[in-house]
Amino acid sequence: MPTRNPKPDDRDIDTSNPWIVIPYFVGDEGRLGQRPLNIIPPPIGPIVTWLCPSIKVQGVNYTTIPGSYLPDEPLAITVDVDNRGIPATQVTVDVFWADPSTGFAKRTLILSSTFPVAGRSVSGPTKSPKMIWTPESSKIPPHFCLLVHATSSSPESLPGPNTPDVNDKHWAQYNLQSAALSASNKLTSVFWAANPDIESAAFTVMVRPVAEEGLKMIARMVKAEPIAIKNKQLLLYRATEDSSVQKSREASLVLELEPGERQPLVVSAHSLELALHQFTALEIIQTRLDIERDDGAITGSLGIVVFPEGDRI
């Protein structure tokens, strides 16, 4: 991620050029005062950074819950894009898939669509044409995430970086996976922590319960009752750890990663009690350790929604 230290800023948007935003919330204009996403002040915040509502994914011939899919069956993907500048412009939306990850060091382009987006539309963001993609079981893992990038064909104020940045208004992610409890009411899930930047860096990776507002948002999507989880039920550790060796495992750890390097990590949750049509959710947050950054901005995030064994998965 580009190293930066933005401060809250209420500057007027330069409306003489297109100003492209993939909105994370109503009124999202991508201003510096609205980024980083994870430190947006009230009344808007907090924002669920790993599940952008502007990205919509639906099965073409079947109904799926967020974070799940049927292999070899087509998915329909749309992306809402806003243009807060005055001139209309052609916008290209690129959609990538990646392994569940808190940093997008490795991604694969799967879809692209170009369409007109009016400037300062009173009706709100413009929905992209429906894009159809069939995840092949021989190539796509059981869990994957989507990453979206929007660019304008016209000269634009503050164009977005080519490197994925979850805090940039041109990038958004649909980084949610579903999981089922084991018979012993435990969860174990593997994901990647990665350094998408062009320089070596140290990162803190932590797992924590999804906050109340996030649980409510997911509940509306999955139509199930949210059950809160406690911090003490969550653990995070390296996938390369020897399970025969007793180690002190915590809910966070520090990784030093070379540019583009990925490391597999394991998140586990224990003593989970869920009835049918209930769920809980946890999130993994990655931040960069850098004395030049004091904004607390995340560099990546991932959500996991958990259902009882055999329910909805």
Contacts in CASP RR format, 6 or more apart in sequence:
PFRMAT RR
TARGET T0000
AUTHOR 0000-0000-0000
METHOD contacts of the structure
MODEL  1
MPTRNPKPDDRDIDTSNPWIVIPYFVGDEGRLGQRPLNIIPPPIGPIVTW
LCPSIKVQGVNYTTIPGSYLPDEPLAITVDVDNRGIPATQVTVDVFWADP
STGFAKRTLILSSTFPVAGRSVSGPTKSPKMIWTPESSKIPPHFCLLVHA
TSSSPESLPGPNTPDVNDKHWAQYNLQSAALSASNKLTSVFWAANPDIES
AAFTVMVRPVAEEGLKMIARMVKAEPIAIKNKQLLLYRATEDSSVQKSRE
ASLVLELEPGERQPLVVSAHSLELALHQFTALEIIQTRLDIERDDGAITG
SLGIVVFPEGDRI
1 163 0 8 1.000
1 164 0 8 1.000
1 165 0 8 1.000
1 167 0 8 1.000
1 196 0 8 1.000
1 197 0 8 1.000
1 288 0 8 1.000
1 299 0 8 1.000
2 161 0 8 1.000
2 163 0 8 1.000
2 165 0 8 1.000
2 197 0 8 1.000
3 197 0 8 1.000
3 288 0 8 1.000
3 290 0 8 1.000
3 292 0 8 1.000
3 293 0 8 1.000
4 293 0 8 1.000
5 292 0 8 1.000
5 293 0 8 1.000
5 294 0 8 1.000
5 295 0 8 1.000
6 32 0 8 1.000
6 33 0 8 1.000
6 35 0 8 1.000
6 36 0 8 1.000
6 295 0 8 1.000
6 297 0 8 1.000
7 32 0 8 1.000
7 33 0 8 1.000
7 295 0 8 1.000
8 32 0 8 1.000
8 33 0 8 1.000
8 41 0 8 1.000
9 31 0 8 1.000
9 32 0 8 1.000
9 33 0 8 1.000
10 31 0 8 1.000
10 33 0 8 1.000
11 31 0 8 1.000
11 32 0 8 1.000
13 19 0 8 1.000
13 29 0 8 1.000
13 31 0 8 1.000
13 84 0 8 1.000
13 85 0 8 1.000
13 157 0 8 1.000
14 85 0 8 1.000
14 157 0 8 1.000
14 158 0 8 1.000
15 84 0 8 1.000
15 85 0 8 1.000
15 86 0 8 1.000
15 120 0 8 1.000
16 85 0 8 1.000
16 86 0 8 1.000
16 87 0 8 1.000
16 157 0 8 1.000
17 85 0 8 1.000
17 87 0 8 1.000
17 154 0 8 1.000
17 155 0 8 1.000
17 156 0 8 1.000
17 157 0 8 1.000
18 83 0 8 1.000
18 85 0 8 1.000
18 87 0 8 1.000
18 89 0 8 1.000
18 117 0 8 1.000
18 119 0 8 1.000
18 152 0 8 1.000
18 154 0 8 1.000
18 155 0 8 1.000
18 156 0 8 1.000
18 157 0 8 1.000
19 29 0 8 1.000
19 83 0 8 1.000
19 84 0 8 1.000
19 85 0 8 1.000
19 156 0 8 1.000
19 157 0 8 1.000
19 158 0 8 1.000
20 81 0 8 1.000
20 82 0 8 1.000
20 83 0 8 1.000
20 89 0 8 1.000
20 91 0 8 1.000
20 117 0 8 1.000
20 150 0 8 1.000
20 151 0 8 1.000
20 152 0 8 1.000
20 156 0 8 1.000
20 169 0 8 1.000
20 170 0 8 1.000
21 28 0 8 1.000
21 29 0 8 1.000
21 30 0 8 1.000
21 81 0 8 1.000
21 82 0 8 1.000
21 83 0 8 1.000
21 84 0 8 1.000
21 125 0 8 1.000
21 169 0 8 1.000
21 170 0 8 1.000
22 52 0 8 1.000
22 54 0 8 1.000
22 55 0 8 1.000
22 79 0 8 1.000
22 80 0 8 1.000
22 81 0 8 1.000
22 82 0 8 1.000
22 148 0 8 1.000
22 150 0 8 1.000
22 169 0 8 1.000
22 170 0 8 1.000
22 171 0 8 1.000
22 172 0 8 1.000
23 52 0 8 1.000
23 53 0 8 1.000
23 54 0 8 1.000
23 80 0 8 1.000
23 82 0 8 1.000
23 125 0 8 1.000
24 37 0 8 1.000
24 47 0 8 1.000
24 49 0 8 1.000
24 52 0 8 1.000
24 53 0 8 1.000
24 54 0 8 1.000
24 172 0 8 1.000
25 40 0 8 1.000
25 44 0 8 1.000
25 45 0 8 1.000
25 47 0 8 1.000
25 53 0 8 1.000
28 34 0 8 1.000
28 82 0 8 1.000
28 169 0 8 1.000
29 82 0 8 1.000
29 84 0 8 1.000
29 169 0 8 1.000
30 84 0 8 1.000
30 169 0 8 1.000
33 40 0 8 1.000
34 40 0 8 1.000
34 44 0 8 1.000
35 167 0 8 1.000
35 168 0 8 1.000
35 169 0 8 1.000
35 297 0 8 1.000
36 167 0 8 1.000
36 295 0 8 1.000
36 296 0 8 1.000
36 297 0 8 1.000
36 298 0 8 1.000
37 47 0 8 1.000
37 49 0 8 1.000
37 166 0 8 1.000
37 167 0 8 1.000
37 298 0 8 1.000
38 46 0 8 1.000
38 47 0 8 1.000
38 49 0 8 1.000
38 285 0 8 1.000
38 296 0 8 1.000
38 297 0 8 1.000
38 298 0 8 1.000
38 301 0 8 1.000
39 295 0 8 1.000
39 296 0 8 1.000
39 297 0 8 1.000
40 46 0 8 1.000
40 47 0 8 1.000
46 211 0 8 1.000
46 213 0 8 1.000
48 210 0 8 1.000
48 213 0 8 1.000
48 214 0 8 1.000
48 217 0 8 1.000
49 166 0 8 1.000
49 173 0 8 1.000
49 298 0 8 1.000
49 300 0 8 1.000
49 301 0 8 1.000
50 173 0 8 1.000
50 175 0 8 1.000
50 176 0 8 1.000
50 283 0 8 1.000
50 300 0 8 1.000
50 301 0 8 1.000
50 302 0 8 1.000
50 303 0 8 1.000
51 66 0 8 1.000
51 173 0 8 1.000
51 174 0 8 1.000
51 175 0 8 1.000
51 176 0 8 1.000
51 217 0 8 1.000
51 218 0 8 1.000
51 303 0 8 1.000
52 148 0 8 1.000
52 172 0 8 1.000
52 173 0 8 1.000
52 174 0 8 1.000
53 217 0 8 1.000
54 79 0 8 1.000
54 80 0 8 1.000
54 81 0 8 1.000
54 125 0 8 1.000
54 172 0 8 1.000
55 77 0 8 1.000
55 78 0 8 1.000
55 79 0 8 1.000
55 80 0 8 1.000
55 146 0 8 1.000
55 148 0 8 1.000
55 172 0 8 1.000
55 173 0 8 1.000
55 174 0 8 1.000
56 77 0 8 1.000
56 78 0 8 1.000
56 79 0 8 1.000
56 80 0 8 1.000
57 64 0 8 1.000
57 66 0 8 1.000
57 67 0 8 1.000
57 69 0 8 1.000
57 75 0 8 1.000
57 76 0 8 1.000
57 77 0 8 1.000
57 146 0 8 1.000
57 174 0 8 1.000
58 64 0 8 1.000
58 75 0 8 1.000
58 76 0 8 1.000
59 69 0 8 1.000
59 70 0 8 1.000
59 73 0 8 1.000
59 74 0 8 1.000
59 75 0 8 1.000
59 76 0 8 1.000
60 73 0 8 1.000
60 74 0 8 1.000
60 75 0 8 1.000
60 76 0 8 1.000
60 132 0 8 1.000
61 73 0 8 1.000
61 74 0 8 1.000
62 70 0 8 1.000
62 73 0 8 1.000
64 70 0 8 1.000
64 75 0 8 1.000
65 178 0 8 1.000
65 221 0 8 1.000
65 222 0 8 1.000
65 305 0 8 1.000
65 312 0 8 1.000
66 176 0 8 1.000
66 178 0 8 1.000
66 218 0 8 1.000
66 221 0 8 1.000
66 222 0 8 1.000
66 305 0 8 1.000
67 143 0 8 1.000
67 176 0 8 1.000
67 177 0 8 1.000
67 178 0 8 1.000
67 305 0 8 1.000
68 177 0 8 1.000
68 178 0 8 1.000
68 312 0 8 1.000
68 313 0 8 1.000
69 75 0 8 1.000
69 135 0 8 1.000
71 135 0 8 1.000
71 136 0 8 1.000
71 137 0 8 1.000
71 140 0 8 1.000
71 142 0 8 1.000
72 134 0 8 1.000
72 135 0 8 1.000
72 136 0 8 1.000
72 137 0 8 1.000
73 134 0 8 1.000
74 132 0 8 1.000
74 133 0 8 1.000
74 134 0 8 1.000
75 132 0 8 1.000
75 133 0 8 1.000
75 134 0 8 1.000
75 135 0 8 1.000
76 130 0 8 1.000
76 131 0 8 1.000
76 132 0 8 1.000
77 95 0 8 1.000
77 111 0 8 1.000
77 130 0 8 1.000
77 131 0 8 1.000
77 132 0 8 1.000
77 133 0 8 1.000
77 146 0 8 1.000
78 127 0 8 1.000
78 128 0 8 1.000
78 129 0 8 1.000
78 130 0 8 1.000
78 131 0 8 1.000
79 93 0 8 1.000
79 95 0 8 1.000
79 113 0 8 1.000
79 127 0 8 1.000
79 128 0 8 1.000
79 148 0 8 1.000
79 150 0 8 1.000
79 172 0 8 1.000
80 125 0 8 1.000
80 126 0 8 1.000
80 127 0 8 1.000
80 128 0 8 1.000
81 91 0 8 1.000
81 93 0 8 1.000
81 117 0 8 1.000
81 125 0 8 1.000
81 126 0 8 1.000
81 128 0 8 1.000
81 150 0 8 1.000
82 117 0 8 1.000
82 121 0 8 1.000
82 124 0 8 1.000
82 125 0 8 1.000
82 126 0 8 1.000
83 89 0 8 1.000
83 91 0 8 1.000
83 117 0 8 1.000
83 118 0 8 1.000
83 119 0 8 1.000
83 120 0 8 1.000
83 121 0 8 1.000
83 126 0 8 1.000
83 152 0 8 1.000
84 119 0 8 1.000
84 120 0 8 1.000
85 119 0 8 1.000
85 120 0 8 1.000
85 157 0 8 1.000
86 119 0 8 1.000
86 120 0 8 1.000
87 119 0 8 1.000
87 154 0 8 1.000
88 116 0 8 1.000
88 117 0 8 1.000
88 118 0 8 1.000
88 119 0 8 1.000
89 116 0 8 1.000
89 117 0 8 1.000
89 119 0 8 1.000
89 152 0 8 1.000
89 153 0 8 1.000
89 154 0 8 1.000
89 156 0 8 1.000
90 114 0 8 1.000
90 115 0 8 1.000
90 116 0 8 1.000
90 117 0 8 1.000
90 152 0 8 1.000
90 153 0 8 1.000
90 154 0 8 1.000
91 114 0 8 1.000
91 115 0 8 1.000
91 116 0 8 1.000
91 117 0 8 1.000
91 126 0 8 1.000
91 150 0 8 1.000
91 151 0 8 1.000
91 152 0 8 1.000
91 153 0 8 1.000
92 112 0 8 1.000
92 113 0 8 1.000
92 114 0 8 1.000
92 150 0 8 1.000
92 151 0 8 1.000
92 152 0 8 1.000
92 153 0 8 1.000
93 112 0 8 1.000
93 113 0 8 1.000
93 114 0 8 1.000
93 115 0 8 1.000
93 128 0 8 1.000
93 148 0 8 1.000
93 149 0 8 1.000
93 150 0 8 1.000
94 109 0 8 1.000
94 111 0 8 1.000
94 112 0 8 1.000
94 148 0 8 1.000
94 149 0 8 1.000
94 150 0 8 1.000
94 151 0 8 1.000
95 109 0 8 1.000
95 110 0 8 1.000
95 111 0 8 1.000
95 112 0 8 1.000
95 131 0 8 1.000
95 133 0 8 1.000
95 146 0 8 1.000
95 147 0 8 1.000
95 148 0 8 1.000
96 104 0 8 1.000
96 107 0 8 1.000
96 108 0 8 1.000
96 109 0 8 1.000
96 110 0 8 1.000
96 146 0 8 1.000
96 147 0 8 1.000
96 148 0 8 1.000
96 149 0 8 1.000
97 107 0 8 1.000
97 108 0 8 1.000
97 110 0 8 1.000
97 135 0 8 1.000
97 140 0 8 1.000
97 144 0 8 1.000
97 145 0 8 1.000
97 146 0 8 1.000
97 147 0 8 1.000
98 104 0 8 1.000
98 106 0 8 1.000
98 107 0 8 1.000
98 108 0 8 1.000
98 144 0 8 1.000
98 145 0 8 1.000
98 146 0 8 1.000
98 147 0 8 1.000
99 106 0 8 1.000
99 141 0 8 1.000
99 143 0 8 1.000
99 144 0 8 1.000
99 145 0 8 1.000
99 191 0 8 1.000
99 192 0 8 1.000
100 143 0 8 1.000
100 144 0 8 1.000
100 145 0 8 1.000
100 175 0 8 1.000
100 177 0 8 1.000
100 189 0 8 1.000
100 190 0 8 1.000
100 191 0 8 1.000
100 192 0 8 1.000
100 302 0 8 1.000
101 145 0 8 1.000
101 175 0 8 1.000
101 191 0 8 1.000
101 192 0 8 1.000
101 193 0 8 1.000
101 194 0 8 1.000
101 262 0 8 1.000
101 302 0 8 1.000
102 191 0 8 1.000
102 192 0 8 1.000
102 193 0 8 1.000
102 194 0 8 1.000
102 205 0 8 1.000
102 284 0 8 1.000
102 285 0 8 1.000
102 286 0 8 1.000
102 299 0 8 1.000
102 300 0 8 1.000
102 301 0 8 1.000
102 302 0 8 1.000
103 164 0 8 1.000
103 192 0 8 1.000
103 193 0 8 1.000
103 194 0 8 1.000
103 195 0 8 1.000
103 196 0 8 1.000
103 286 0 8 1.000
103 299 0 8 1.000
103 300 0 8 1.000
104 147 0 8 1.000
104 164 0 8 1.000
104 173 0 8 1.000
104 194 0 8 1.000
104 196 0 8 1.000
105 194 0 8 1.000
105 195 0 8 1.000
105 196 0 8 1.000
105 260 0 8 1.000
105 261 0 8 1.000
105 262 0 8 1.000
106 194 0 8 1.000
106 260 0 8 1.000
106 262 0 8 1.000
107 147 0 8 1.000
107 164 0 8 1.000
110 133 0 8 1.000
111 131 0 8 1.000
111 133 0 8 1.000
113 128 0 8 1.000
113 129 0 8 1.000
113 131 0 8 1.000
114 153 0 8 1.000
115 126 0 8 1.000
115 128 0 8 1.000
115 129 0 8 1.000
116 126 0 8 1.000
117 126 0 8 1.000
118 126 0 8 1.000
135 144 0 8 1.000
143 177 0 8 1.000
145 173 0 8 1.000
145 174 0 8 1.000
145 175 0 8 1.000
145 176 0 8 1.000
145 177 0 8 1.000
145 302 0 8 1.000
146 173 0 8 1.000
146 174 0 8 1.000
146 175 0 8 1.000
147 164 0 8 1.000
147 171 0 8 1.000
147 172 0 8 1.000
147 173 0 8 1.000
147 174 0 8 1.000
147 175 0 8 1.000
148 171 0 8 1.000
148 172 0 8 1.000
148 173 0 8 1.000
148 174 0 8 1.000
149 164 0 8 1.000
149 170 0 8 1.000
149 171 0 8 1.000
150 170 0 8 1.000
151 159 0 8 1.000
151 160 0 8 1.000
151 170 0 8 1.000
152 159 0 8 1.000
158 169 0 8 1.000
159 170 0 8 1.000
160 168 0 8 1.000
160 169 0 8 1.000
160 170 0 8 1.000
160 171 0 8 1.000
161 168 0 8 1.000
161 170 0 8 1.000
163 196 0 8 1.000
163 197 0 8 1.000
163 198 0 8 1.000
164 171 0 8 1.000
164 196 0 8 1.000
165 171 0 8 1.000
166 172 0 8 1.000
166 173 0 8 1.000
166 298 0 8 1.000
166 299 0 8 1.000
166 300 0 8 1.000
166 301 0 8 1.000
167 297 0 8 1.000
167 298 0 8 1.000
173 301 0 8 1.000
175 301 0 8 1.000
175 302 0 8 1.000
175 303 0 8 1.000
176 302 0 8 1.000
176 303 0 8 1.000
176 304 0 8 1.000
176 305 0 8 1.000
177 189 0 8 1.000
177 302 0 8 1.000
177 303 0 8 1.000
177 304 0 8 1.000
177 305 0 8 1.000
178 304 0 8 1.000
178 305 0 8 1.000
178 306 0 8 1.000
178 307 0 8 1.000
178 312 0 8 1.000
178 313 0 8 1.000
179 187 0 8 1.000
179 189 0 8 1.000
179 304 0 8 1.000
179 305 0 8 1.000
179 306 0 8 1.000
179 307 0 8 1.000
179 313 0 8 1.000
180 306 0 8 1.000
180 307 0 8 1.000
180 308 0 8 1.000
180 309 0 8 1.000
180 310 0 8 1.000
180 311 0 8 1.000
180 313 0 8 1.000
181 187 0 8 1.000
181 272 0 8 1.000
181 274 0 8 1.000
181 306 0 8 1.000
181 307 0 8 1.000
181 308 0 8 1.000
181 309 0 8 1.000
182 188 0 8 1.000
182 309 0 8 1.000
183 309 0 8 1.000
185 270 0 8 1.000
185 271 0 8 1.000
185 272 0 8 1.000
185 273 0 8 1.000
185 274 0 8 1.000
186 268 0 8 1.000
186 269 0 8 1.000
186 270 0 8 1.000
186 272 0 8 1.000
187 267 0 8 1.000
187 268 0 8 1.000
187 269 0 8 1.000
187 270 0 8 1.000
187 272 0 8 1.000
187 304 0 8 1.000
187 306 0 8 1.000
188 266 0 8 1.000
188 267 0 8 1.000
188 268 0 8 1.000
189 266 0 8 1.000
189 267 0 8 1.000
189 268 0 8 1.000
189 304 0 8 1.000
190 239 0 8 1.000
190 264 0 8 1.000
190 265 0 8 1.000
190 266 0 8 1.000
191 264 0 8 1.000
191 265 0 8 1.000
191 267 0 8 1.000
191 284 0 8 1.000
191 302 0 8 1.000
192 262 0 8 1.000
192 263 0 8 1.000
192 264 0 8 1.000
192 265 0 8 1.000
193 203 0 8 1.000
193 205 0 8 1.000
193 255 0 8 1.000
193 257 0 8 1.000
193 262 0 8 1.000
193 263 0 8 1.000
193 265 0 8 1.000
193 286 0 8 1.000
194 257 0 8 1.000
194 260 0 8 1.000
194 261 0 8 1.000
194 262 0 8 1.000
194 263 0 8 1.000
195 201 0 8 1.000
195 203 0 8 1.000
195 257 0 8 1.000
195 258 0 8 1.000
195 259 0 8 1.000
195 260 0 8 1.000
195 261 0 8 1.000
195 262 0 8 1.000
196 260 0 8 1.000
196 299 0 8 1.000
197 259 0 8 1.000
197 260 0 8 1.000
197 299 0 8 1.000
198 259 0 8 1.000
199 259 0 8 1.000
200 256 0 8 1.000
200 257 0 8 1.000
200 258 0 8 1.000
200 259 0 8 1.000
201 256 0 8 1.000
201 257 0 8 1.000
201 288 0 8 1.000
201 289 0 8 1.000
201 290 0 8 1.000
202 254 0 8 1.000
202 255 0 8 1.000
202 256 0 8 1.000
202 257 0 8 1.000
202 288 0 8 1.000
202 289 0 8 1.000
202 290 0 8 1.000
203 254 0 8 1.000
203 255 0 8 1.000
203 256 0 8 1.000
203 257 0 8 1.000
203 286 0 8 1.000
203 287 0 8 1.000
203 288 0 8 1.000
203 289 0 8 1.000
203 299 0 8 1.000
204 252 0 8 1.000
204 253 0 8 1.000
204 254 0 8 1.000
204 286 0 8 1.000
204 287 0 8 1.000
204 289 0 8 1.000
205 236 0 8 1.000
205 252 0 8 1.000
205 253 0 8 1.000
205 254 0 8 1.000
205 255 0 8 1.000
205 265 0 8 1.000
205 284 0 8 1.000
205 285 0 8 1.000
205 286 0 8 1.000
206 236 0 8 1.000
206 251 0 8 1.000
206 252 0 8 1.000
206 253 0 8 1.000
206 284 0 8 1.000
206 285 0 8 1.000
207 234 0 8 1.000
207 235 0 8 1.000
207 236 0 8 1.000
207 251 0 8 1.000
207 252 0 8 1.000
207 267 0 8 1.000
207 282 0 8 1.000
207 283 0 8 1.000
207 284 0 8 1.000
207 285 0 8 1.000
208 231 0 8 1.000
208 234 0 8 1.000
208 251 0 8 1.000
208 282 0 8 1.000
208 283 0 8 1.000
208 285 0 8 1.000
209 228 0 8 1.000
209 229 0 8 1.000
209 230 0 8 1.000
209 231 0 8 1.000
209 234 0 8 1.000
209 280 0 8 1.000
209 281 0 8 1.000
209 282 0 8 1.000
209 283 0 8 1.000
210 218 0 8 1.000
210 229 0 8 1.000
210 280 0 8 1.000
210 281 0 8 1.000
210 282 0 8 1.000
210 283 0 8 1.000
210 303 0 8 1.000
212 228 0 8 1.000
214 281 0 8 1.000
215 226 0 8 1.000
215 228 0 8 1.000
215 280 0 8 1.000
215 281 0 8 1.000
216 226 0 8 1.000
218 226 0 8 1.000
218 279 0 8 1.000
218 281 0 8 1.000
218 305 0 8 1.000
219 225 0 8 1.000
219 226 0 8 1.000
219 279 0 8 1.000
222 279 0 8 1.000
222 305 0 8 1.000
222 312 0 8 1.000
224 277 0 8 1.000
224 278 0 8 1.000
224 279 0 8 1.000
224 307 0 8 1.000
224 312 0 8 1.000
225 277 0 8 1.000
225 278 0 8 1.000
225 279 0 8 1.000
226 278 0 8 1.000
226 279 0 8 1.000
226 280 0 8 1.000
226 281 0 8 1.000
227 273 0 8 1.000
227 274 0 8 1.000
227 278 0 8 1.000
227 279 0 8 1.000
227 280 0 8 1.000
228 280 0 8 1.000
229 269 0 8 1.000
229 272 0 8 1.000
229 280 0 8 1.000
229 281 0 8 1.000
229 282 0 8 1.000
231 251 0 8 1.000
233 269 0 8 1.000
233 270 0 8 1.000
233 271 0 8 1.000
233 272 0 8 1.000
234 251 0 8 1.000
234 267 0 8 1.000
234 268 0 8 1.000
234 269 0 8 1.000
234 282 0 8 1.000
235 249 0 8 1.000
235 250 0 8 1.000
235 251 0 8 1.000
235 267 0 8 1.000
235 268 0 8 1.000
235 269 0 8 1.000
235 270 0 8 1.000
236 249 0 8 1.000
236 250 0 8 1.000
236 251 0 8 1.000
236 252 0 8 1.000
236 253 0 8 1.000
236 265 0 8 1.000
236 266 0 8 1.000
236 267 0 8 1.000
236 268 0 8 1.000
236 284 0 8 1.000
237 247 0 8 1.000
237 249 0 8 1.000
237 253 0 8 1.000
237 265 0 8 1.000
237 266 0 8 1.000
237 268 0 8 1.000
238 253 0 8 1.000
238 263 0 8 1.000
238 264 0 8 1.000
238 265 0 8 1.000
238 266 0 8 1.000
239 263 0 8 1.000
239 264 0 8 1.000
239 265 0 8 1.000
239 266 0 8 1.000
240 263 0 8 1.000
240 264 0 8 1.000
241 247 0 8 1.000
253 265 0 8 1.000
254 289 0 8 1.000
255 263 0 8 1.000
257 263 0 8 1.000
265 284 0 8 1.000
267 282 0 8 1.000
267 284 0 8 1.000
267 304 0 8 1.000
269 282 0 8 1.000
269 306 0 8 1.000
272 280 0 8 1.000
272 306 0 8 1.000
274 280 0 8 1.000
274 306 0 8 1.000
274 307 0 8 1.000
274 308 0 8 1.000
274 311 0 8 1.000
275 308 0 8 1.000
276 308 0 8 1.000
276 311 0 8 1.000
277 311 0 8 1.000
278 307 0 8 1.000
278 308 0 8 1.000
279 305 0 8 1.000
279 306 0 8 1.000
279 307 0 8 1.000
280 305 0 8 1.000
280 306 0 8 1.000
281 303 0 8 1.000
281 304 0 8 1.000
281 305 0 8 1.000
281 306 0 8 1.000
282 303 0 8 1.000
282 304 0 8 1.000
282 306 0 8 1.000
283 301 0 8 1.000
283 302 0 8 1.000
283 303 0 8 1.000
283 304 0 8 1.000
284 301 0 8 1.000
284 302 0 8 1.000
284 303 0 8 1.000
284 304 0 8 1.000
285 298 0 8 1.000
285 300 0 8 1.000
285 301 0 8 1.000
286 298 0 8 1.000
286 299 0 8 1.000
286 300 0 8 1.000
286 301 0 8 1.000
287 296 0 8 1.000
287 297 0 8 1.000
287 298 0 8 1.000
287 299 0 8 1.000
288 297 0 8 1.000
288 299 0 8 1.000
307 313 0 8 1.000
END
